[in-house]
Amino acid sequence: MTETRFLTLADVAEVLNISGSQTYALVRSGELRGIKIGGRGQWRVEREQLESFIHRMYDETSSFVAAHPLIDDDSVTRTTNETRSIAGLR
C-alpha cells in the first residue's frame, strides 16, 4: 500500500500533535506550504512539505537553543544570592 501524497489539515494536526486551528494558522501564514483544492477550497499539505517544515522547525529550535543556553538552577541561585548580598538584602 502506498502512502498518500496529500494530507488533510486534520492529518497534519495529528502528526504534529497540535489543534486544527493551529494547523490552519500555519498554512494561512505561509509557514507551512499548502494548497487549496476543489470547489469548497479544502486545504491539503503535501507530505514532502510537512517533512520540510518539521526539518525547518528542528533547525530553528537548534538555533534558538544555541543562542539561549539553559542556565542551571545552582548558577541562578548563586547569582541571585550574590546580588542580594551586594544589595544588603540578606
C-alpha positions as CSV (number, residue, x, y, z in Angstrom):
1,M,0.0,0.0,0.0
2,T,1.4,3.4,-0.9
3,E,1.4,6.5,1.3
4,T,-1.0,9.3,0.5
5,R,0.8,12.2,-1.2
6,F,-1.5,14.9,0.2
7,L,-2.7,15.2,3.8
8,T,-5.7,17.0,5.2
9,L,-5.3,19.6,7.8
10,A,-6.7,17.2,10.4
11,D,-4.0,14.7,9.3
12,V,-1.3,17.3,9.7
13,A,-2.6,18.3,13.1
14,E,-2.4,14.7,14.2
15,V,1.1,14.3,13.0
16,L,2.3,17.5,14.8
17,N,0.0,16.9,17.8
18,I,-1.5,20.4,17.6
19,S,-5.0,21.6,17.1
20,G,-6.8,22.0,13.8
21,S,-6.9,25.8,14.2
22,Q,-3.1,25.9,14.8
23,T,-2.6,23.9,11.7
24,Y,-4.9,26.2,9.7
25,A,-2.9,29.2,11.0
26,L,0.4,27.6,9.9
27,V,-0.9,27.1,6.4
28,R,-2.6,30.5,6.1
29,S,0.5,32.3,7.4
30,G,2.7,30.5,4.8
31,E,4.9,28.9,7.5
32,L,3.6,25.5,6.2
33,R,3.0,25.3,2.5
34,G,-0.4,24.0,1.4
35,I,-2.8,24.2,-1.5
36,K,-6.5,24.9,-1.7
37,I,-8.3,22.4,-4.0
38,G,-11.8,21.8,-5.1
39,G,-14.9,23.9,-5.3
40,R,-15.0,24.3,-1.5
41,G,-11.4,25.2,-1.3
42,Q,-10.3,22.5,1.0
43,W,-6.7,22.7,2.2
44,R,-4.1,19.9,1.5
45,V,-0.5,19.7,2.6
46,E,1.9,17.6,0.6
47,R,3.7,15.0,2.8
48,E,7.1,16.3,1.5
49,Q,6.1,19.9,2.6
50,L,5.3,18.7,6.0
51,E,8.6,16.9,6.4
52,S,10.4,20.0,5.2
53,F,8.5,22.1,7.7
54,I,9.5,19.7,10.5
55,H,13.2,19.9,9.5
56,R,13.0,23.7,9.5
57,M,11.5,23.7,12.9
58,Y,14.3,21.4,14.2
59,D,16.9,23.9,12.6
60,E,15.1,26.9,14.2
61,T,14.9,25.2,17.6
62,S,18.7,24.3,17.4
63,S,19.5,27.9,16.6
64,F,17.3,29.1,19.5
65,V,18.9,26.7,22.0
66,A,22.4,27.8,20.9
67,A,21.5,31.4,21.3
68,H,19.7,31.0,24.6
69,P,21.7,28.4,26.6
70,L,20.0,26.9,29.6
71,I,21.3,28.2,32.9
72,D,21.4,25.6,35.6
73,D,19.5,26.2,38.9
74,D,22.6,26.4,41.0
75,S,24.0,29.2,38.9
76,V,20.8,31.2,39.1
77,T,20.6,30.7,42.9
78,R,24.2,31.7,43.3
79,T,23.8,34.8,41.2
80,T,20.6,35.8,43.0
81,N,22.3,35.3,46.4
82,E,25.3,37.3,45.3
83,T,23.1,40.1,44.1
84,R,21.1,40.1,47.3
85,S,24.4,40.2,49.3
86,I,25.7,43.1,47.4
87,A,22.5,45.0,47.8
88,G,22.4,44.2,51.6
89,L,19.1,42.3,51.3
90,R,20.2,39.1,53.2
